[in-house]
Amino acid sequence: MNALHRPQAGPRASAPDTAHDTVPGPRGMRALKHRVTPTDPALRHGVRRLLVLLCLMPLLVVLAHHAVRLPRLTLPVCYGLVVLAGTITLLYIAYSRYEDPAEGELRVRPGPDEAFPPLPADPRVAFLLAVKDEVDGIEACVRSMAASDCPGVRIIVVDDHSQDGTGDVLRRLRDELGITVIHLDSNVGKKHALVRACELADTEIIAFTDSDCVLAPDALRRCVRALVTHPELGAVSGHCRALNTDAGFLARAQDVWYEGQFRVAKAAEASFGSVSCVSGPLAVFRRDAVYNYLPAWADDRFMGAPFRFATDRQLTGYVLGQAWRGAALKRRYAASPFVEEDFAERRWRVGYVRSARVWTDVPARLGPLLRQQVRWKKSFIRNLFFTGSFMWRRGPGPAALYYGHVLWVLAAPVMAFRHLVWAPVHGALFLTLLYFCGVILKGCVWGLAYRLDHPGDTRWRYRPLMSLFSSVLLAWLLPYSLLTVRRGVWSRGAA
């Protein structure tokens, strides 16, 4: 990662003290909590659904107005209506169904025919980190890990053959904080480095973070509480925002975008227990849900070559799909020590803990941002061939969210070409104008959702701009990522 101008590590080890980091609920929700008794959850849930519908009513009116003329509409307009309908559905699910599993027992639980072994009340936790050449930021990350108020935590950091002084920083922190540090003699890549750490993790829970992150002191504890309270959860993701929002426009725009991706997209998936990506900034797994599949994760290959991306999505896929893919994977790696302790394949659920806060350095310049997006799109492509092969088995809700997102991602470069290249060349500038209007409308909807969660925070205005940026520039990266999917180097760089 390129060097950033950072304050001293001590203050950075605690959660940033900014107004937008506190996420209040919608104003109507907060007032409702004082009027509806906590002993009546069904009534509270029903009123919440009604309030969400009222908030979405203007969009529903727009959708209904055009839907009655659907047979006479052009294909681009139909595409826009489908995107609008998908956005409305996503927002409705996220705001009406999502419950934070760390805040209490979820309303929707598995039936009596599904058995999940309970965790101890105070499980042991291994908190793992792999790092390579991040001398400027690694101390803040490790100190925030050590500042966790979660009991029974063992911190293990793997230095993947850093050449910039990162190893010296870790030796000093090892002596000061009592953490375990593994120094590798050669670079093996992030997944192999983390599997080395897992060899020492004899705990009931295995948690991961990224080397450019800073965690709230209670973040890990909240994720562990969610797993203990809900034995059906095999993994949970924390809630991530941008750490370096003072770095410029791009960083602030990504901060608002991150909020929506977690608060809306992950919340919607979590309402069905099928979060498709437990994100790297804070990913917490039950040992028995993931341990047997670590060798398959480390040795993952795609199109005949080792695949060094998809660290988050692929590991989540092993939890989501082990009921259908787990036995074959364990047979393939039967000689691995990770498979000697054989855990039963279960239909685990995967959740999201909104109250578990973590901040990450986001790319502040265009070049690193594009490289990051290419990595993520390669991960999407690879994981589509794994998770996409079984997600339909998890039920209509998870299937609709997953495959709907897949279709939107695949259609994005096609629609960008049609509206930004084909239409101007053929003199159909009105189509281009409609495209921009649709993109801005969708961005405004997401921006208003942000403002509802963060009253008084003016950063919501970045969301329409981020939508334009994504549609005009980032959409083109999918074909490039597909053509270069075999090319993979583990490197970071947020500056």
Secondary structure by P-SEA (a helix, b strand, c coil): ccccccccccccccccccccccccccaaaaaaaaccccccaaaaaaaaaaaaaaaaaaaaaaaaaaaaacccccaaaaaaaaaaaaaaaaaaaaaccccccccccccccccccbbbbbcccbbbbbbbbbbccccccaaaaaaaaaaccccbbbbbbbccccccaaaaaaaaaaaacbbbbbbbcccccaaaaaaaaaaaccccbbbbbccccccccaaaaaaaaaaaacccccbbbbbbbbccccccaaaaaaaaaaaaaaccaaaaaaaacccccccccbbbbcccccccaaaaaaaccccccccccaaaaaaaaaaacccccaaaaaaaacccccccccccccbbbbbbbccbbbbbbccccaaaaaaaaaaaaaaaaaaaaaaaaccccccaaaaaaaaaaaaaaaaaaaaaaacccccccccaaaaaaaaaaaaaaaaaaaaaaaaaaccccccccaaaaaaaaaaaccccaaaaaaaaccccccccccc
